[in-house]
């Protein structure tokens, strides 16, 4: 399995930690994977709108 690292800017850390606390997700890597799987296609469509 290939792995990639994602760097989270310090200014976004409080929001990420809040989401972790509220959801029980264990770490930022897991959070990013969940967001990517569940919202990745929606993000692409939203960014490609005219």
For each residue, the residues with C-beta under 8 A, 3 or more apart:
1:
2:
3:
4:
5:
6: 28 29 32
7:
8: 12 13 16 28
9: 12 13
10: 13
11: 14
12: 8 9 15 16
13: 8 9 10 16 17
14: 11 17 18
15: 12 18 19
16: 8 12 13 19 20 28 31
17: 13 14 20 21
18: 14 15 21 22
19: 15 16 22 23 25 31
20: 16 17 23 24 25 26 27 28 31
21: 17 18
22: 18 19
23: 19 20 31
24: 20
25: 19 20 30 31 34
26: 20 30
27: 20 30 31
28: 6 8 16 20 31 32
29: 6 32 33
30: 25 26 27 33 34
31: 16 19 20 23 25 27 28 34 35
32: 6 28 29 35 36
33: 29 30 36 37
34: 25 30 31 37 38
35: 31 32 38 39 40
36: 32 33 39 40
37: 33 34 40
38: 34 35
39: 35 36 42 43
40: 35 36 37 43 44
41: 44 45
42: 39 45 46
43: 39 40 46 47
44: 40 41 47 48
45: 41 42 48 49
46: 42 43 49
47: 43 44
48: 44 45
49: 45 46
50:
